[in-house]
Structure formats: structure tokens, C-alpha cells
Amino acid sequence: MQNQPLLDVLTREGVLLNVSVRYWRAAKKLKPEDLGLDPDDVTDRLISLGHKKLLPREALAPFAIIESRAHALVEASSFPFLNGLGHFLPNTKLEEVTLRLRELEREFITAQAEFMRAYAQLRRQASQDWRTAAEKLVQEPERVVATIEASFPAPEVMGKYFTFATQLFQIRAPENLDMDLITLGDQQQVIAARARAAQQASAQISAGVDGFVRDCVASLREQTARLCTEMLQSMSVGKTDGVHQKTLNRLTKFIEQFKQLNFAGDQDLTAQLEYVRREFLTRSAEDYRDDTRAQERLQSGIRQLADTALELARQDTTEIVERFGNMGVRRFHLAA
């Protein structure tokens, strides 16, 4: 299979990451009968009862924040792999990301414990608030209150609604599928079906690897151009004579991030970023503010980096992909 060496190298260079954050959303989809209305009298074209919050937003805000931070971490540190099969996490980012995810998991567990300590009071307050609202809106407020109260899970089963799970997978195209649990009478038919399934899965993964590596290279190049554009905009409207240390630090941090995410070995963009670091990021923002000519050189250099990154993003990356795939061949021969 022509992309197998490429897949082998990708397997050694990183893992697939999947992070799942689940928590009770405290929402109830009201039905007409919950409000004492005849369903035949309520048309969806004109009235939508929809999902209503059982608790105020702030009661679940810690979980929403943790979920947002976890997803942002994954998005910033990895690449979507084969239409959402997982996120490819390069080995250079593995320790940093897993450590941060463990911190977020501890925060999640703490937030869950605090939520459960307040759960009884939250239920009582929600019941009172809904009673007050229902008395103003419907003729049978007790029906609404009963529906709301029944929508709260019992404390002893609430644990199943909360999960913070991090899973790491090794990328591997299947060669065959285990037959241990198949009865003798079914084996011939199942063997053939499973062999076909394994071949199809292997072909699908291998065929997608080439495009995945190309997309990762293009993504980092596009991110570079976007950051440079944002920096130039910031300088043009800056309140401190156009150059702020935070602006310079953004590019410095991005270059470090790029080095960790550049598993495919994009040498062209690496050279451009190193040039910018060497030429423009060894001075402080205060130095630039005192030197108009240096500011002009800085802006020109960043503009040139943006233009070059965009141009690179449009170029064919076959050479990079082939070089990346050949890494595995060279290492195999060296090991032999």
C-alpha cells in the first residue's frame, strides 16, 4: 500500500487524542401538557416551547468553563484527524497537553463535588422560582412545578451525568480482525466479511493520511499569516506608539508552538520564522518605540512573513509529505 510508510511514520510521531467532557445540562423540554395546554391547540409553526433551564446559568458555569478550556487546549495543540476520528497530537506536545488535561480533570472533580454539596438547595430554589413564574403564566402552576421537580435526577444517580475522560489511541490500519469469539460454523463466512472490512478500513485510513499531512502543513502556514495580519492591525491602532510587548510575545510564543506542532518537518516556514525571530524579536517593544526606522523594519518584516506564509499555503506540499514518509524508511534501515 503506497501510503503505508507515511502512516507508519505518523504512528511514531504522535497519537490520536479524544477528550470527552460531559455534565448535566439542567434542561427540560417542555410539552404543551406540562403547561396544562391541549397539544392540538399548540402549533409548532407559531409556538415553540423548547428546552428550558432548570437552574440558573451560574450554577453550571464552572463546568462550561472547564469544557471550553479543554476543547481550546485540544484545538490549539493538535490537528483534526480523518473527519473527526480523533485529534492527532504530536509527541512533542504529549506531556504538556496530558498534564494540563489532568489539571482540568481535577478542577472538574472539585466542581462536581461542590455542585453536589449545593444540589439540594439548588433544587429547592429552582422549585420556588418556577412556582413563582408558573403562577403568572398558567392556570395550573402545580402541574408545571411537578414536571420541573421530576426532571431533577436523584442525587445517588447524578454521578453518571458527569464525566471528564481523556483517551489516547495509536494509529494503526487493521490487517485482520480477531476471530476468537466466532463459532466454528460461522467462521468461513465471517472470516471473509471481516477480511473485506479490514482491507476497506486500512485502505480508507492510508488514503487519508496523505491529505491529512498536507492539511496540517497548510493549516500552520495559514495560522502564521493570520497571526501576522492581526499583529499589523494591532500595531496600526496601538495606544503605545504602535508596538506593544504583548504583540511581540504573541509571535515568540507562536514560533515555539510551531516548533512543537511541526511534526511534518516544514523546513521552508521554519526558516522564515527563525529569520523573523533573529532579526526582529531580540529587541523589546520599548526599543522599537524609540526608533521609528526599526518600527518600519519590524512591520515590513511581519508583512513579508504574512505574504510568504500565504504563498507557501497555496503551494503543492508533495515534497514535504514524501520527505516525511521517507523518515520512516531511513529509520528502518538505520535500525536494521
N, C-alpha and C positions, 0 to 999 in steps of 0.2 A: 504494500500500500504506500503510495508515493509520499503521503504526509506523515507516515509513522515516525520517521526520525524527528520531525518537528514536534509531534505530540510527545515523544519520549523526553525531549529537552524541556518542553513546557512542564511536564510532570516533575522534573527535577528542580525547576526554577521556582515553583510555588505550589500552592494548594488551593482548593476551592473552599470558600468560606460561606456559611449561611448563618445568619443571626435572626432569631425569632423573638420578638418582644410582644407578649400578649397580656392584657389586663382587662378586667371587667369594665365595659364602657358605660354602664349605668344608663342604658337607653331602653325605652319601651315603645314599640309601635302600637299606637292606639287604634282601636277599631270603633266603628260607629256605636256598637252596642255597649262599649266601655263608657260612653257618654250618655247612654240612655236614648240613643237615636235609632231609628229604623234604618237598617242598611239600604233598603230600597229607596229611601228618601235622600241618600247621600250619593252624589255623583262624583267620581274621581276627576271628571273634567273641570269641575268647579271647586271642589273641596278636597284637600289632601291633609289628612290627619298626621301622617308621617311619624317619624321617631321623635320622641320627646325625652328630654333629660330627666332622669330620676334624682340626680344630685347636682348641685352647683358645679360649675366648671373647675373651680379651685380645689375641690375635693380630690380630683384625679389629676391635677396639674403636674405633680411630681412624676407620675408615670409617663405622661405625654412628653415631658422634657427629656427624660431618660431615653425614651423610644426615639425621639428626634436626634439626640446626640449619638446614639448607637448607629442609626441609619446614616447620619452625616459622616461618622468615622469610617464606615464601610465604603461609602461613596467616594470619599477623598483618598482612600488608601488602596483601592482595588479597581478591577475592571469587570464589568458585567460579562459573563461567560455564556456563550451559546444560548441567547434568548432567555436569560434568567435561570439557567440551570444552576447557577451559583455565581459567586464573585471570585475572580482569580486574584489571589493575594500573593505577591512576590515574597520569596523567603526573606528578603531584606527588610520587609515591613512586618513580618510574622510576630516577632517578640513584642514590638511596640504596640501593635494592634490588639493582640491577645491580652496583654497586660491591662490596656485601657478598657477592654471589654469586661475583664474580671472586676475592675473598679466599678464600672457601671452596673454590673450584676449585683455587687454588694450594696450599691445605692438603691437598686431595685428592691432587694430583700428588706432593707431598712424601711423603705417607703411602704412596702406591703405590710410590715409589722405595725407601723404607725397607723396605716389605714384601718387595719383590723381592730386596733385598740379604740378607734373612734367610730367604728362601724355602727354599733347600736345607737349611739347618739345621732349619727347621720341619718339613720332610718327614721328615728322619731321626728327629727326636724323636717325631713322630706315629707312625711305623712302630714304634719301640721301645715307645711307650706302648700301642699297640693289640696288639702281640705279648704284652706282659705281661698285658693284660686278657683276651686270647683264650685264653691258656694256662690261665686259671682258669675259663673259661666253656664252651669247646667242645673236642671231641676232635681237631679238625683246625685248630689255630691258624694253620698256614701258609696255608690257604685264605682265612681272614679277612684276614690280613696282605697277601696278594697282591691281594685285592679293594680294600683300602684304598689300597695303593700305586698301583694302576691308576687310582684316582679322582682323583689329583692331576694337573692339566694340566701339560704340558711348559712349562718357563719361556718358551720362544720364542713360545708362543701365549697366554700368560697375559694379555697386553695387551688382548685382545678382551673380557675379562671385567670391565674397569674403564672406566667412563665417567662423566664429570660434564658434562652438557650443559644449556645454557640456551638456550631458543628463544623469540623474541618474534614474535607474529603480529598482523597488522592485521585487525580485524573487518570483514568485508565479505560481504554477501549476494550470491551469484553472479547475474549477469544472463544469461550464456551460458557454454558450455564450448567450449574450443579444439577445432577440427576439423582441424588441420594434419596429423595423423598418420593420418587415416582415408582409406581408399581411396575412389575415386570411386563404385564400385559399392555401397558400404555407406552412403554419405553420407546419403541421404534417410531411411533407417530410423534411423540413429544420430543424425542431427540432431533428429528428433522425440523420440527417447528422452532425449537429453541436455537438450533444452529442457524436457521434463517434469521431469527430475531437478533442473535449475537452479531451476525455479519452486517445486518442493516444498521444496528446501533453503532458498531465500530466504524462503518463507512460514514455515518452521519457525523460522528464526533471528529473523525480525521478530516473530513471535508470542511468542517467548520473551523478547524484550527488555523489554517492559513488566513482566512478572513479575520479571525479574532486577533491575531498578532498585528495584522495591518491596521485594524481599528484602534488597537491600543497605541500604536505609534502615532497615528493621525490625531488621536484624542489628546495626547500630551503636547503635540505641536500646536493644536488649536487652543489648548489651555494657556500655552505660553503667549500666543498672540493676544488672547483675550485679556490676560493679566497686564500686558504691556499697554494695551489700549486704555484700560482702567487707570493705570499709573499716569499716563499722559493727561487724561481727563482730570485726575486729582491734582496734578501739578498746575493745570491751567486755571483752576478755581481755588487753589490753596490759599489759606489765610496767613501762612508764614512764608511769604515770598516764593511760593510755588513748590518748594521741596520740604517734605516732612520726613523725619526719620522712620516713621511707621511705613511710609511708602517704600523707602529703600529696604526696610526689613522684610516687607512682603516678598520682594524679588529674591532676597537672600534665602528666605525660608523656602520659596518655591524651588530654587535651584537644588537645595538639599533634598526636598521631596522628590524632585525629578530624578535625582541620582538613585534613590531607593526604588522608584517605580519603573525605571528604565531597564526592565529585565530583558527586552529585546535587543538592547545594545545600539540605540540610535546615536551613532557617532557624530553625525552632522549637527544635530541640535545640541549635543553635549559640547562640541567645540564652540558653538555660538554662545551658549550660556557661560562657559568658562571665560570666554573673552570679555563678556559683559561684567562678570564678577571681578576679573582682574583690572579692567580699565575704569570701572565706574563705582564699584561697591566697596572700595577701600577707603573712601572719603566719607565723612559724616555729612548729615544734612546741613549742619551749621557751616561747614566748609563751603558747601555749594551756595548757600545763601549769601556768602561774602564774595562770591566770584561769578559774575554774570556769564562770562565766557564758559566756565565749567558747567553752569546750568544748561547752556545751549548744547554743549557736547553731550551731556547726560541725556537730554531729551532726544537729540539726534540718534544717539546710540540705542535708546529704548525703541524709538520709532523704527530703526533699521532692524532690530531684533524682531519686532512685531511683523514687519513685512517679510523677513526671511522665514519666520516660523509659518506664516500663512502660505508662502510659496512652497515650503517643504511639505506642508499638509496636503497640498494638491498633487505632489509628485508621486510617481509609482514607487512603492516600497519593496518591490520584489527582492532587491539586493539585500535589504535588511533581513527579510524573512528567511532567505536562503542562508545568509551568514548565521542567523540564529539557529536554524536547523542543523547546520554543519558543526555547531558547537558540540552536539551530542556525538557525532561521528568521530571528531577529533579526540574527545574524551574517552570514547570507547577504545580507540586504538592505543591511546596512551596507557589506559588501564590494562590492556592486554599485553 
